[in-house]
Each structure stands twice: as C-alpha cells, then as structure tokens.
Amino acid sequence: MSQRIVVDPITRIEGHLRIEAEVGADNVITQAYSSGTMVRGIEIILRGRDPREAWAFTQRACGVCTTVHSFASIRSVEDALGIQIPSAANLIRNLMVAQQYVHDHVMHFYHLHALDWVDVVSALGADPSETSRIQQSISGWRNSSPGYFADVQSKVQAIVDSGQLSLFANAYWGHPAYKLPPEINLLAVAHYLEALDWQSHVTKIHTIFGGKNPHPNFVVGGVPLPIDPNSDTALNIERLSIIKDSIHRMIEFVDQVYIPDLLAIAPYYLEYAGLGEGLGNFLTWGEFPGTDNSDTSAFLVPRAVIKGRDLANIIEPDPNDFNLMKEFIAHSWYEYEKGDQQGLHPWEGETTLNYTGPNPPYDHLEVEKKYSWLKAPRWDGEPMEVGPLARVLAMYATGHEQTQELTNYVLATLGAPIGAVFSTLGRTAARAIETKVFADSMLGMYDSLINEIKAGNTRTFNDEKWEPRTWPRSARGFGYMEAPRGALGHWIVIDNGKIENYQMVVPTTWNASPRDQNGAPGAYEASLVGTPLAKPEWPLEILRTIHSFDPCMACAIHMVDVDGKDLGEVGTGLSVCSY
C-alpha cells in the first residue's frame, strides 16, 4: 500500500519549498511533487522603472545570491543598449563571480548539505587521535592535532549537555542511513566550524569591489570602483594585496579541506552514485566572458544544452529563440492571457497571479491542478537540470583540460564509472570540481588585472550610452549569469527609456519546476523517483538529493500597488522570486 510523505518546509535552504512523495509498499519513491510556496513578484515591481536601477531590485530577490541577480540584470541592459564594458571592469566582474562560486559552494557543502551525511552526535564517540591520523593522511591542513579535535569534541559535548542543540537541532541523528565512522563525523564537524570563520576572509573581494557584502554596488557599463594606485578611495596597491591574499586563502581551503573531505565521505555513500539523476538533460547559459559579452566562444563555462546524457552532441542554446525558450504554467498559480496550455518566451512573459489551491492548512497538494508558485521553464519542450553538474558536464564535453583531469581523478579515487556523474553523488562532486577550477582561475584573472593596470588600462566604466536620450525608442536584451545554483536569465524589454517587461528565469525555477502541460516533471521531481527510504517517517534520503541541487527559493513576500505603495511585508528583506 502506498503512502504520501510530506516534507514542508525543506530546511537548510534559502526560502520555502514543499516536497510530497508517493512511497510504495517497498518504501521506494514512485512519484514526487515540488511546490514553491512563496509568491513571485519582482517582475511586477520593476515595470515602469529606469532599467539602470533594475539591478538594485533584482539583487534583493535573495539574501544569499545578491551578486548573481545584479550581474544578470546589468548584462541584460547592456545587451539591450549595445554597451561594451572596459577590459579592467570585465576582469573585476569575473573575480567577483568566481569568489561567489567558491564562497557559496564551500558554505553549501558544510553548512547546508554535510549534515545529510554527517551525524554530529556520533562525533562524540570518536577517538580524536584517530581523527588526527585521518586528517594528516588526506591533506597537510594545519589544524590536525589530536588536541585540536579533542577541543572540537568538547565543544559539541557542551552543546549536547546544555539540552539545546542550537544549529544542530531538529535533525535525524541516529538515522540508520548515516554510515560514517565517528572519527570522520568529528573531522567534518570540525571543518563545519572552521568554514564559518573562513568565509569572513573570502568576502573581502566583494567588499572591496562592491563597497559592501551582501548586496554589493553595481553599475550598468562597468563597475563602480575606479582604479588609482595612489588614491585611498579607489582600487589601490593595498586593496590589491588584500584581494590576492583572499584568493590564496580560498585556494588553500578548497585544496586542503573541502576536496579531501568530499573524498573521505563519498566512499561510504557510493549507492548515491546510482540515485538522484532524473532528467538527463542539462543547460548552461555560460560564464566568465571576455570584454565582449556576446562572444560566447570566449566563455570559460560554455553555453550548452545536453540532451539524454549525450556528451558528444553539445548544442549552443539561443536565449532569444521564441520557439525553444518558453515558460509554462499548467501547474503553476499564474494565468496567461491566451490560456494555460501554451508557453511564453520571457520577452513576452506574463506574471499574473491566479491562486486556485486550497487554503492552508491542508493535507496534500492538488497535484492534478495548479500546485506551485514556480513556473515550468522548458528548452525545446523539455525540462532541464541546471547547476554545477550541468557546467562540469559542459566543460568536460568541450575539452576543458583541468575539468577533465579533476573529474577523472575523482571517479578513479572512488572507483566509479563515468556514468556515476549523473547522480546525487555526481552532482555533489561536480560542485567541488568546479570550485577548484574557478578558485584556481582567479589567480589568472588577478594577474591579468595587474597587467591591465600596468599598461594604463584603468578605465572601469563606459558612459557613452548612459543617458536615455542616446537609447533607441525600443530595445530588448538578455542578461545571463551562471549562478552557483545554475543558469540564470534576465530578459528585459525597454520602451521610451522605461522597463516595459522584465522576466527572470532563475536556477531553482528550472530545477524545482512543477509538471508542465505535458505532465513532464521538473528536475527535483524526477530525481527522487526510485529513491529507497530506510525510515519513511524520517525522510533523510529526500533531503540528500534535494540538497544536492542547493535550492534557493524566496525569503520574504513584498508587494506594491500600481503607485508603488508598500502593501505589506512578511519575513526579512525584499525577496519575492523563487531562486
């Protein structure tokens, strides 16, 4: 007899996500449904505004991923108006993007995903001397003595003894699906705590280039920070030195902590090399451009579509293709003027709310009807997975040497075939692989920036088309960004100097989408099918696969009337898109 399991809310993510899963008599998931339970409204707020201001609104779609929405926004305006940014500005942007990846991925591994695999309470039974031996066998990380791990163990014991587990509360400690020995659990808990402090150093890059973090400052046409080695208020020698030190700290932690920990934990969960794929279709918009944003051949991460696992047939998607890039709403709480069965290209996109679901509290979603605030993006009529796995596959398939070497190394270390990359474990490993690639690339970006400065190319802003009087009457543009969670696209339509339409198709809209008009599931929904549950009442296995995507939904509701008057707010921050 089947049963339906409800996990609501999914924790250790940004925003509000509900998963419902049909589980058969053998405790294996047969169907799954993903529901974004927060309304989406940034697009509505932007109508009629100056396109140069859009980045400041869109970056508040999320309190974590502020940078990525800003970059997609300013790129959309630059694409619409034909603005080319100076080479130094492009290098600064690329450094900010790369830092975002490294920071985000390390935080995700330790603070959002690790506790699905690491039993914190089990670490209390570890032998600190054995943990020390394990640490010293996998890397030269400086914090490796028995006394160090004994101190960490004492801290965790004090938390447990207090009766208030704090950040470690409300978990499935003791679940039979946890397999790590106590000593590796202690190792991971120690690095969980170290990563909290580490991030204070890596955020300095955004603070210097953007003035603050989170929510750095941006500008259409370049970056807001001038370069002047002799000025206290510009990018000078001292600040460049801080940036270089931050890059080295990132590389050190990735090389000596993150990747060794991944390879220490993964062998105990090799069954997840055969679980959690779902779609087999992948999409990237590409990232790390040269100065000419339109030259996709110069991207470090290629713009690519992969269908049916076919790595020999890479398609470059055109985001401007009205026939192939569409969003559907057959199972989403929106309505289109011409009906729910057709899809719309984002330039024609509509954001009209139409809630037809039950009023909470309710037992289950009405999955045969509308059941999510997320739309269903489709490329060429098919659902796509976006994110680290999509990017690593695209780089691997197009011959990026370091990506190929790292991927082959990880597979060989785990004794896994290439097909293992299409899985929950593969998705988690891909995140670490690209973190290493992007962290290492930052040194080259930094050196290139230094060379630009030495050559006198210190211009960081192009003001040639800054004034609306220089713009065409009507224009439209596409702004891309490979956010840490995947392909992010902003489509803008400008008319008479104002935003006429603005649509954001974000990574979690792709991955967490509900079924479309043909009944095809999104990536989350497809990835859970076939997953066995050791204890259905403790659905840890659902969290493992969902967290491998690193969901980032919305963190508040903010609505305005037609005059821009605030109608109310729930939560913290201006955050109303599913990201």
C-alpha positions in Angstrom: 0.0 0.0 0.0 1.4 3.4 -1.0 1.6 6.5 1.2 2.3 10.1 0.6 5.1 11.7 2.6 5.2 15.5 3.0 8.4 17.4 3.8 7.4 21.1 4.4 9.4 23.1 4.8 12.6 21.7 3.4 15.2 23.2 5.8 18.8 24.3 5.2 17.8 26.1 2.0 17.0 29.7 1.2 13.3 30.2 1.1 10.2 28.0 1.2 9.9 24.6 -0.5 7.5 21.7 -0.1 8.2 18.2 -1.3 5.5 15.5 -1.5 6.5 11.9 -2.4 4.4 8.9 -3.2 6.1 5.9 -1.5 5.3 2.3 -2.4 5.0 -0.7 -0.1 8.7 -1.4 -0.6 9.5 2.1 0.8 10.7 3.3 -2.6 9.5 6.7 -4.1 7.4 6.3 -7.1 6.3 9.9 -7.7 7.4 13.2 -6.3 6.0 16.8 -6.4 7.8 20.0 -5.8 6.0 23.2 -4.7 7.4 26.6 -4.3 5.2 28.1 -1.6 6.1 31.8 -1.9 4.6 34.3 -4.4 6.8 35.7 -7.1 6.6 39.5 -7.9 9.9 41.2 -8.7 8.9 41.4 -12.3 5.7 43.3 -11.3 7.7 45.8 -9.1 10.1 46.6 -12.0 7.5 47.7 -14.6 7.9 51.4 -15.5 11.2 51.8 -13.7 14.6 53.0 -15.1 16.4 50.0 -16.4 19.7 51.3 -14.9 18.1 50.7 -11.5 16.9 47.2 -12.1 20.0 45.5 -10.5 19.2 47.1 -7.1 15.8 45.5 -7.1 16.6 42.1 -8.6 19.6 41.5 -6.3 17.1 41.5 -3.4 15.4 38.5 -4.8 17.6 36.6 -2.5 19.6 37.4 0.6 22.3 34.9 -0.3 22.8 35.3 -4.1 22.6 39.0 -4.4 25.6 39.3 -6.8 24.2 36.9 -9.4 20.9 38.8 -10.0 22.8 42.1 -10.2 25.1 40.7 -12.9 22.3 39.2 -14.9 20.4 42.5 -14.7 23.1 44.8 -15.8 24.1 42.4 -18.6 20.5 42.4 -19.8 20.5 46.2 -20.0 24.0 46.3 -21.6 22.8 43.7 -24.2 19.7 45.8 -25.0 21.6 49.0 -25.4 24.8 47.6 -27.0 27.2 48.7 -24.2 30.7 47.2 -24.1 32.5 47.4 -20.8 36.2 48.2 -20.3 38.5 45.2 -20.0 39.5 46.0 -16.4 35.9 46.1 -15.5 35.3 42.7 -17.0 38.1 41.2 -15.0 36.8 42.7 -11.8 33.4 41.3 -12.5 34.8 37.9 -13.3 36.8 37.9 -10.0 33.6 38.8 -8.1 31.7 36.0 -9.9 34.4 33.4 -9.1 34.6 34.5 -5.5 30.8 34.0 -5.3 31.2 30.4 -6.5 34.0 29.5 -4.1 32.3 31.1 -1.1 28.8 29.7 -1.9 29.9 26.2 -2.6 32.1 25.8 0.5 29.2 27.2 2.6 26.8 24.8 0.9 28.9 21.7 1.4 29.5 22.3 5.1 26.5 24.2 6.4 23.6 23.1 4.2 24.5 19.7 2.8 27.0 18.0 5.1 24.5 17.2 7.8 22.6 14.9 5.5 25.7 12.7 5.6 27.4 13.6 8.8 26.0 12.5 12.2 27.0 15.3 14.6 26.1 13.4 17.7 28.1 10.4 16.6 31.2 12.6 16.7 31.0 12.5 20.5 32.2 8.8 20.4 35.2 9.5 18.1 38.8 8.9 19.1 40.5 12.3 18.5 43.8 10.6 17.8 42.3 8.6 15.0 40.6 11.6 13.6 44.0 13.3 13.6 45.6 10.4 11.8 42.9 10.6 9.1 43.3 14.3 8.7 47.1 14.0 8.3 46.6 11.2 5.8 44.4 13.2 3.4 46.0 16.6 3.4 48.5 18.9 5.1 45.9 21.1 6.7 47.4 22.8 9.8 44.6 22.0 12.2 45.3 18.3 12.6 46.5 17.5 16.1 44.7 15.1 18.5 44.3 18.0 20.9 42.6 20.2 18.3 40.0 17.5 17.6 39.5 16.8 21.3 38.7 20.5 21.8 36.1 20.4 19.0 34.6 17.3 20.6 34.4 19.1 23.9 32.5 22.0 22.3 29.9 19.6 20.7 29.6 17.8 24.0 28.9 21.1 25.8 26.1 21.9 23.3 24.5 18.4 23.8 24.8 18.7 27.6 23.1 22.0 27.5 20.0 20.4 26.1 19.9 23.0 23.4 21.4 21.7 20.2 21.1 25.1 18.6 22.2 25.0 14.9 22.3 21.2 15.2 18.7 20.8 16.4 15.8 19.1 14.5 17.9 16.6 12.6 17.7 12.8 12.2 20.7 11.9 14.4 21.0 8.2 14.8 19.2 7.5 11.5 20.2 4.1 10.0 21.2 5.7 6.7 24.1 7.5 8.4 27.2 5.4 7.6 30.3 7.5 8.6 32.5 6.2 11.4 32.6 8.6 14.4 36.1 9.8 13.6 35.1 11.1 10.1 32.0 12.7 11.6 34.3 14.5 14.1 36.5 15.6 11.2 33.6 17.1 9.3 32.1 18.8 12.3 35.5 20.5 12.9 35.6 21.8 9.4 32.0 22.9 9.6 33.0 25.2 12.4 36.2 26.3 10.6 34.3 27.2 7.5 32.2 29.7 9.5 35.3 31.7 10.2 36.9 31.2 6.8 34.1 33.0 5.0 34.9 36.3 6.8 38.2 36.4 4.7 36.8 35.5 1.3 34.0 38.1 1.4 36.7 40.9 1.3 36.7 40.7 -2.5 33.1 41.7 -2.8 33.5 44.3 -0.1 36.4 46.0 -1.9 35.0 45.8 -5.4 31.3 46.5 -4.4 31.7 48.5 -1.3 29.8 46.0 0.9 28.7 42.5 1.2 26.0 41.3 0.9 24.2 43.4 -1.7 27.4 45.0 -3.3 27.0 48.0 -5.5 26.9 47.6 -9.3 26.5 49.9 -12.3 25.5 49.4 -15.9 28.5 50.0 -18.1 31.2 48.6 -15.8 32.0 48.6 -12.1 31.6 51.4 -9.6 35.1 51.3 -8.3 37.8 53.3 -10.0 41.4 52.2 -10.3 44.0 54.6 -8.9 47.1 53.1 -7.1 47.7 56.5 -5.4 44.1 57.0 -4.0 42.8 55.9 -0.7 39.2 55.6 -2.1 40.0 53.6 -5.2 41.4 50.2 -6.1 45.0 50.7 -4.9 48.0 48.7 -4.0 46.9 47.9 -0.5 43.5 46.6 -1.7 45.0 44.6 -4.5 47.2 42.9 -1.9 44.2 42.1 0.3 42.5 40.6 -2.8 45.5 38.4 -3.6 45.7 37.2 0.0 42.0 36.3 -0.1 42.4 34.3 -3.3 45.2 32.3 -1.7 43.1 31.6 1.4 40.3 30.3 -0.9 42.6 28.0 -2.8 44.2 26.7 0.3 40.8 25.8 2.0 39.5 24.2 -1.2 42.7 22.1 -1.7 43.3 21.1 1.9 39.9 20.9 3.4 36.9 20.8 1.0 38.0 18.4 -1.6 39.8 16.0 0.8 36.7 15.9 3.0 34.5 15.1 0.0 36.7 12.2 -1.0 36.8 11.0 2.6 33.0 11.0 3.0 31.9 9.8 -0.5 33.2 6.2 -0.3 30.7 5.5 2.4 27.7 6.5 0.2 28.6 5.1 -3.2 25.0 3.9 -3.6 24.2 7.6 -4.3 26.2 7.3 -7.5 23.2 5.4 -8.9 20.5 7.6 -7.4 19.1 11.1 -7.9 19.6 11.8 -11.6 16.1 12.1 -13.1 16.2 14.0 -16.3 19.5 13.5 -18.1 19.0 16.9 -19.8 21.3 19.9 -18.9 21.5 23.6 -19.7 24.0 26.3 -19.1 24.0 30.0 -20.3 27.8 30.2 -19.9 30.0 32.3 -17.7 33.3 34.2 -17.4 33.2 36.2 -20.6 35.8 38.3 -22.3 35.2 42.0 -22.6 32.7 41.3 -25.4 29.8 39.6 -23.6 28.3 38.5 -26.9 31.3 36.3 -27.8 30.3 33.0 -26.2 33.3 31.2 -27.7 35.5 33.0 -25.2 33.5 31.9 -22.1 35.2 29.7 -19.6 31.9 27.9 -19.0 30.4 27.2 -22.4 26.8 28.0 -23.3 25.4 24.5 -23.8 22.4 22.1 -23.9 23.0 18.4 -23.3 20.1 16.0 -24.0 19.8 12.4 -22.9 23.3 12.3 -21.4 24.8 12.7 -24.9 28.1 14.4 -24.2 29.1 14.0 -27.8 26.4 16.3 -29.1 26.6 19.7 -27.4 24.1 22.3 -28.6 24.5 26.0 -28.0 21.1 27.4 -27.0 20.0 30.8 -28.2 18.2 32.5 -25.3 16.4 34.8 -27.9 14.7 31.9 -29.7 11.0 32.4 -29.2 10.2 28.8 -30.3 12.6 27.0 -28.0 12.9 29.1 -24.8 9.5 29.1 -23.1 7.8 29.1 -19.6 4.7 27.1 -18.9 2.1 27.5 -16.2 -0.3 24.5 -16.5 0.5 23.5 -12.8 1.6 27.0 -11.6 -0.5 29.6 -9.7 -0.4 32.1 -12.6 -2.5 32.7 -15.7 -1.7 33.7 -19.2 -4.0 35.8 -21.3 -4.2 33.1 -24.0 -4.6 30.1 -21.6 -2.6 27.8 -19.5 -1.6 25.2 -22.2 0.8 27.5 -24.2 4.3 28.6 -23.3 5.7 32.1 -23.5 9.2 33.3 -24.3 10.4 35.6 -21.4 10.3 38.7 -23.6 6.6 38.0 -23.9 6.3 36.7 -20.4 3.4 37.4 -18.1 3.3 37.5 -14.3 -0.3 37.4 -13.4 -1.2 35.7 -10.1 -4.0 33.2 -10.1 -4.2 31.1 -6.8 -6.6 28.2 -7.2 -5.3 26.0 -4.5 -6.7 25.1 -1.0 -6.3 27.4 1.9 -3.7 26.1 4.4 -3.7 24.1 6.5 -4.2 21.2 4.1 -3.0 17.6 3.9 -1.7 17.4 0.3 -1.2 19.4 -2.8 -3.8 19.2 -5.5 -1.2 17.9 -8.0 -3.7 17.3 -10.7 -4.3 21.1 -10.7 -2.0 24.0 -10.0 0.3 23.4 -7.1 3.3 25.8 -7.2 4.3 29.4 -7.4 7.1 28.4 -9.7 6.6 28.4 -13.5 7.9 25.5 -15.6 10.7 26.6 -17.9 11.4 24.3 -20.9 14.0 24.3 -23.6 12.8 22.8 -26.9 9.9 21.5 -25.0 12.0 19.6 -22.4 12.8 20.1 -18.7 16.4 20.8 -18.0 18.7 20.4 -15.0 20.9 23.4 -14.3 23.8 23.9 -11.8 27.3 22.6 -11.1 26.7 19.2 -12.8 25.5 20.9 -15.9 28.5 23.2 -16.0 31.0 20.4 -15.3 29.5 18.2 -18.0 29.6 21.1 -20.5 33.3 21.9 -19.7 34.2 18.2 -19.7 32.5 17.5 -23.0 34.0 20.6 -24.7 37.6 19.7 -23.7 38.4 21.8 -20.7 41.6 20.1 -19.6 41.5 20.8 -15.8 37.8 19.8 -15.6 38.5 16.5 -17.4 41.6 15.8 -15.2 39.7 16.5 -11.9 36.6 14.6 -12.9 38.6 11.6 -14.0 40.7 11.8 -10.7 37.5 11.8 -8.6 36.0 8.9 -10.4 39.2 6.9 -10.2 39.6 7.7 -6.5 36.0 6.4 -5.9 36.3 3.5 -8.3 33.2 4.8 -10.1 32.4 4.8 -13.9 31.7 8.0 -15.9 28.0 7.2 -15.6 28.2 7.9 -11.9 28.4 11.6 -12.5 24.6 11.6 -13.4 23.5 11.2 -9.8 23.2 12.8 -6.4 26.8 12.0 -5.6 27.9 13.2 -9.0 26.1 16.5 -8.5 27.8 16.9 -5.1 31.2 16.1 -6.6 30.7 18.4 -9.6 30.2 21.3 -7.1 33.6 20.6 -5.6 35.3 20.1 -9.0 34.1 23.5 -10.4 35.1 25.1 -7.1 38.6 24.0 -7.6 38.6 25.1 -11.3 37.2 28.6 -10.5 39.4 29.2 -7.5 42.5 28.4 -9.5 41.3 30.6 -12.4 41.1 33.6 -10.0 44.9 33.8 -9.9 45.0 34.2 -13.7 42.2 36.8 -13.5 44.1 38.7 -10.9 47.4 38.7 -12.9 45.5 39.9 -16.0 44.0 42.8 -14.0 47.5 43.7 -12.7 48.8 43.7 -16.3 45.9 45.9 -17.4 46.8 48.4 -14.7 50.5 48.3 -15.6 49.5 49.0 -19.2 47.5 52.0 -18.2 44.1 50.4 -18.9 42.5 51.6 -15.7 39.1 52.6 -17.1 36.3 50.8 -15.3 33.2 52.5 -16.7 31.8 53.2 -20.1 29.4 56.2 -20.1 28.9 56.5 -23.8 25.3 55.3 -23.7 24.5 56.2 -20.1 21.9 58.9 -20.9 18.4 57.7 -22.1 18.5 60.3 -24.9 21.1 58.1 -26.5 19.0 54.9 -26.4 16.7 53.6 -29.1 13.0 54.1 -28.6 12.5 50.3 -28.1 15.1 47.7 -27.1 15.3 44.3 -25.6 18.1 42.4 -24.1 19.2 39.1 -22.4 21.3 39.0 -19.3 22.9 35.7 -18.4 24.7 34.5 -15.3 25.8 31.1 -14.3 24.8 31.5 -10.7 26.2 28.9 -8.2 22.9 27.1 -8.5 22.7 27.2 -12.2 21.6 29.0 -15.4 20.1 32.4 -14.6 18.5 34.5 -17.2 17.1 38.0 -17.1 15.1 39.2 -20.1 14.3 42.9 -20.4 12.1 45.0 -22.7 12.7 48.7 -22.7 10.3 51.2 -24.2 10.8 55.0 -24.1 13.5 54.7 -21.5 11.5 52.6 -19.1 11.1 48.9 -18.4 8.0 47.6 -20.2 8.6 43.9 -19.3 11.1 42.1 -17.2 11.3 38.3 -16.6 13.7 36.4 -14.5 14.1 32.6 -15.1 16.2 31.5 -12.2 18.0 28.3 -11.5 15.6 26.9 -8.9 12.7 27.7 -11.3 14.3 25.3 -13.7 15.2 22.6 -11.2 12.2 22.9 -8.8 9.6 23.4 -11.5 6.2 21.6 -11.3 5.0 19.4 -14.1 4.3 21.2 -17.4 1.3 21.0 -19.7 2.5 17.6 -21.0 2.9 16.2 -17.4 6.7 16.2 -17.6 8.3 16.6 -14.2 11.0 19.1 -13.2 14.4 18.1 -12.1 13.6 17.8 -8.4 10.5 15.7 -9.0 12.3 13.3 -11.5 15.4 12.9 -9.3 13.6 11.5 -6.3 11.8 8.7 -8.2 13.4 5.3 -7.3 14.9 6.5 -4.1 14.6 4.0 -1.2 13.8 5.3 2.3 15.2 3.4 5.3 12.6 5.1 7.6 9.8 6.9 5.7 8.9 8.8 8.8 12.4 10.2 8.8 12.9 11.0 5.1 16.6 11.8 5.2 17.2 10.4 1.7 14.8 13.0 0.2 16.9 15.8 1.8 20.1 14.3 0.4 19.0 14.6 -3.2 17.2 17.8 -2.9 20.1 19.5 -1.1 22.4 18.3 -3.8 20.8 20.9 -6.0 21.3 23.6 -3.3 17.7 25.0 -3.5 17.3 28.7 -3.1 13.7 29.8 -3.1 12.4 33.1 -1.7 12.9 34.6 1.7 10.0 37.0 2.0 6.9 38.5 0.4 6.9 42.1 -0.7 4.1 43.6 -2.7 3.4 47.1 -4.1 0.3 48.6 -5.6 0.3 50.3 -9.0 1.6 53.6 -7.4 4.5 51.8 -5.7 3.0 52.0 -2.3 4.1 49.3 0.1 1.2 47.0 0.9 2.9 44.7 3.4 5.8 42.5 4.1 6.4 39.1 5.6 9.8 38.0 6.7 13.1 39.8 6.2 14.1 41.6 3.0 12.7 42.3 -0.4 12.5 38.8 -1.8 9.8 37.6 -4.0 11.2 35.4 -6.7 11.9 31.7 -6.5 15.6 31.5 -6.5 
